[in-house]
Amino acid sequence: MEEKKTDTKLNAQDIIARTGRRERKLQAYSPEPVPVEEVVLEAEQIVKQIATPTAENIKEPPREEPRKRKSKAQAEADYQSLFIHESAIAARSGKTVYICKEHHERIIKILHVIAKNDVSLFSYIYNVLEHHFTTYQEDITELYDNNIEKVF
């Protein structure tokens, strides 16, 4: 039996021809020409601003309000009241979602130790997501509105 030998080299023209695309001529991007003198002057001005610090070009970082330090007991109580309780929704009325093995094992350990296995995996994830959506609702809405395509 004689085997057929096939040419395994790639031929760019053959590949392009097989895709059935129409050939389009590429047009080079040509921005409006800027005189070299203007670019040099602008660069010199920027260098001068950087080299000579003034009150105008030195910006102070925005000050963050100091966070109030919670006691350890209060932080634990807050976490438990937020996340470690059964949700009002039954897991069977939700949808199946896959999470990575590492996160699954970590959550199971948390629930086993903190909740003494009284809280389901579904309830914990539901509570975490509810808190996330409540906390970041304004940011999510703003990002959503900025990224949505307008019909008209």
C-alpha positions as CSV (number, residue, x, y, z in Angstrom):
1,M,0.0,0.0,0.0
2,E,1.4,3.3,-1.0
3,E,0.7,6.4,1.2
4,K,-0.1,9.7,-0.4
5,K,2.3,12.4,0.4
6,T,0.8,15.7,1.2
7,D,2.5,19.1,1.2
8,T,2.3,20.4,4.7
9,K,3.7,23.8,3.9
10,L,1.3,26.7,4.3
11,N,0.7,28.9,1.3
12,A,-0.7,32.3,2.3
13,Q,-2.2,33.0,-1.1
14,D,-4.0,29.6,-1.1
15,I,-5.4,30.2,2.4
16,I,-6.6,33.7,1.4
17,A,-8.2,32.3,-1.7
18,R,-10.0,29.6,0.2
19,T,-11.6,32.0,2.7
20,G,-13.7,33.6,0.0
21,R,-12.9,37.1,1.1
22,R,-12.9,40.0,-1.3
23,E,-9.6,41.7,-1.5
24,R,-9.7,45.1,0.0
25,K,-7.0,47.6,-0.5
26,L,-5.5,48.8,2.8
27,Q,-5.2,52.5,3.3
28,A,-2.4,53.8,5.4
29,Y,-3.4,56.1,8.3
30,S,-2.1,59.5,7.7
31,P,-2.7,62.0,10.4
32,E,-2.5,65.7,9.7
33,P,1.1,66.7,9.5
34,V,2.3,68.8,12.5
35,P,5.2,71.1,12.0
36,V,8.3,69.9,13.8
37,E,8.8,73.3,15.4
38,E,5.5,73.1,17.2
39,V,6.3,69.6,18.6
40,V,9.7,70.8,19.8
41,L,8.3,73.9,21.5
42,E,5.6,71.9,23.2
43,A,8.1,69.3,24.4
44,E,10.3,72.1,25.8
45,Q,7.4,73.6,27.7
46,I,6.6,70.2,29.2
47,V,10.2,69.7,30.3
48,K,10.3,73.1,31.9
49,Q,7.1,72.4,33.8
50,I,8.5,69.1,35.1
51,A,11.9,70.5,35.9
52,T,10.6,73.5,37.9
53,P,8.0,72.4,40.5
54,T,5.4,75.0,41.3
55,A,2.2,74.9,43.3
56,E,0.3,74.5,40.1
57,N,2.0,71.3,38.8
58,I,2.3,69.6,42.1
59,K,-0.8,67.8,43.0
60,E,-1.5,66.4,46.4
61,P,-3.1,62.9,46.4
62,P,-6.7,63.0,47.5
63,R,-7.0,62.4,51.2
64,E,-8.9,59.4,52.3
65,E,-11.0,59.6,55.4
66,P,-9.4,57.4,58.1
67,R,-11.3,54.2,58.5
68,K,-12.7,53.6,61.9
69,R,-11.2,50.5,63.4
70,K,-13.8,48.0,64.5
71,S,-13.2,45.7,67.3
72,K,-12.6,42.1,66.4
73,A,-15.9,41.0,68.0
74,Q,-17.8,43.7,66.1
75,A,-16.2,42.7,62.8
76,E,-17.0,39.1,63.3
77,A,-20.6,40.0,64.2
78,D,-21.0,42.1,61.1
79,Y,-19.6,39.3,58.9
80,Q,-21.9,36.8,60.4
81,S,-25.0,39.0,60.2
82,L,-24.2,39.8,56.5
83,F,-23.3,36.4,55.1
84,I,-23.9,33.5,57.5
85,H,-27.6,33.0,57.4
86,E,-30.0,31.0,55.2
87,S,-31.5,32.9,52.3
88,A,-35.2,33.3,51.7
89,I,-34.9,31.7,48.3
90,A,-34.6,27.9,47.8
91,A,-31.6,26.7,45.8
92,R,-33.9,24.8,43.4
93,S,-35.5,28.0,42.2
94,G,-32.1,29.4,41.1
95,K,-29.8,28.4,38.3
96,T,-26.8,26.1,38.2
97,V,-23.5,28.0,38.3
98,Y,-20.0,26.5,38.4
99,I,-17.2,27.8,40.6
100,C,-13.6,26.7,40.7
101,K,-12.6,23.9,43.0
102,E,-10.4,26.2,45.2
103,H,-13.3,28.6,45.9
104,H,-15.7,25.7,46.6
105,E,-13.3,24.2,49.1
106,R,-12.6,27.5,50.8
107,I,-16.3,28.3,51.1
108,I,-17.1,24.8,52.5
109,K,-14.4,25.3,55.1
110,I,-15.8,28.7,56.1
111,L,-19.3,27.3,56.4
112,H,-18.2,24.2,58.3
113,V,-16.3,26.2,60.9
114,I,-18.2,29.5,61.2
115,A,-21.7,28.3,60.4
116,K,-21.4,24.8,61.9
117,N,-22.8,23.5,58.7
118,D,-26.2,25.3,59.3
119,V,-25.9,27.4,56.2
120,S,-25.9,26.0,52.7
121,L,-23.4,26.8,50.0
122,F,-26.2,28.4,47.9
123,S,-27.2,30.7,50.8
124,Y,-23.7,31.9,51.4
125,I,-23.0,32.7,47.8
126,Y,-26.5,34.4,47.5
127,N,-25.7,36.6,50.5
128,V,-22.3,37.5,49.2
129,L,-23.7,38.5,45.8
130,E,-26.6,40.5,47.4
131,H,-24.1,42.4,49.5
132,H,-21.9,43.0,46.5
133,F,-24.9,44.3,44.4
134,T,-26.1,46.5,47.2
135,T,-22.6,48.0,47.8
136,Y,-21.7,48.6,44.2
137,Q,-25.2,49.3,42.7
138,E,-24.4,52.9,41.7
139,D,-21.0,52.0,40.2
140,I,-22.5,49.0,38.2
141,T,-25.4,51.2,37.0
142,E,-23.0,53.9,35.8
143,L,-20.8,51.5,34.0
144,Y,-23.8,49.8,32.5
145,D,-25.2,53.1,31.3
146,N,-21.9,54.2,29.8
147,N,-21.4,50.9,27.9
148,I,-24.9,50.4,26.6
149,E,-25.4,51.3,22.9
150,K,-28.1,53.8,22.3
151,V,-30.8,52.7,19.7
152,F,-31.3,56.3,18.5
